[in-house]
Amino acid sequence: MKTNLRKFRFNRGELSQQQLAVMVTVSRQTIVSIEGGDYAPSVKLALLLAKKLETTVEELFILEDKDYV
């Protein structure tokens, strides 16, 4: 799964990973892991991130061909 989280963080006034983490009540390391593709967020967290970044889950996270296997 690809993520556009970093792009949307910067489009929202260059939010830091820490600032976004506080907004959605997770650790900064969770944001780091999501951006690095090492962690797939829960549905709830994905929805919260999208809401806080004023976008949709589909814009933040994109399934790749390998995800359909």
Number of C-alpha atoms within 10 A of each C-alpha: 15 15 19 15 22 19 12 19 18 13 11 13 8 12 15 15 20 16 14 18 18 12 13 17 12 13 14 16 12 17 22 17 13 20 18 14 13 11 13 17 16 9 10 10 15 17 18 17 24 19 13 14 20 11 13 15 20 13 12 19 18 13 11 10 8 7 9 7 5
